[in-house]
Amino acid sequence: MRALIKPMLLPRRLFLLAVGIAIVAWAILTLDWSWLPTYVANGLLLEGLWTTTYMLVLSWAMGLFLAIWLGLAQAAGPWYVALPAKGFCSMIRGTPLLLQLWFLYYGLGSLFPQFPWIRESWAWAYLREAWPYGLLALTMSFAGYEGEVMRGALLGVPKGQLEAARAYGMPRLTILRRIWLPQAIRRVLPTLGGETVLQLKSTPLIATITVLDLYQVSLQIRQDTFIIYEPLLLLAVLYMFYTGLIVLAFRFIERQVPAKLG
């Protein structure tokens, strides 16, 4: 904990902290926040916070899981496995997330009602909602970008260590679990932290398909109250808070993981 707090006590950071506190105090004392208790009491703001949180966490976890396999497929798989993985990553990285989101929701989502066997199944309760398409789009986007990062990290692990493990008779799964993957994860931790922040900043796009996240809540408040700046300022503060938590979490993880593994 001291290692996390000590860098924040540098003079320049204390100055920036003081400036930030002054700006927050000015905003609290001079701007109109009379609408805030209403939207906290009716649960709309909390619902937006919850939606943004679980969309970020779930898409991050599922996207990272897929990214590991996409990276493995490109780094060590046969060509008929590596080629589709490379194609998926290239497609995701080459097209805007908003286009992917709309393609899934307005394209794929509009096809499902045409099939009675889908409308009558248990899955229809979810497929008729907007959030599964938003979650799928965010997951695919994160997996596509991190798949390329994992590919580079896996290829960056010294081959001599892998060959030595094979010489000792280690099974491939054991080599992956104990040597190859831990070192690759350690290499991508700084990049992974930045990509997680970018994933957080991508979540407002799901508001375009009517998912009630933080950004959609701010739009609703602006439409109801005709107050423009205060909801946007609150939105910015909340995203900065999330970003700070992500940065601190990854710095803590980087300090806990040894610099050299295996």
Sequence and secondary structure as in RCSB ss.txt:
>XXXX:A:sequence
MRALIKPMLLPRRLFLLAVGIAIVAWAILTLDWSWLPTYVANGLLLEGLWTTTYMLVLSWAMGLFLAIWLGLAQA
AGPWYVALPAKGFCSMIRGTPLLLQLWFLYYGLGSLFPQFPWIRESWAWAYLREAWPYGLLALTMSFAGYEGEVM
RGALLGVPKGQLEAARAYGMPRLTILRRIWLPQAIRRVLPTLGGETVLQLKSTPLIATITVLDLYQVSLQIRQDT
FIIYEPLLLLAVLYMFYTGLIVLAFRFIERQVPAKLG
>XXXX:A:secstr
 HHHHGGGGSHHHHHHHHHHHHHHHHHHHHS  TTHHHHHHTSHHHHHHHHHHHHHHHHHHHHHHHHHHHHHHHH
HS HHHHHHHHHHHHHHHHS HHHHHHIIIIIIHHHGGG HHHHTSTTHHHHTSSHHHHHHHHHHHHHHHHHHHH
HHHHHHS HHHHHHHHHTT  HHHHIIIIIHHHHHHHHHHHHHHHHHHHHHHGGGGGGGT   HHHHHHHHHHHH
   HHHHHHHHHHHHHHHHHHHHHHHHHHHHS SS  
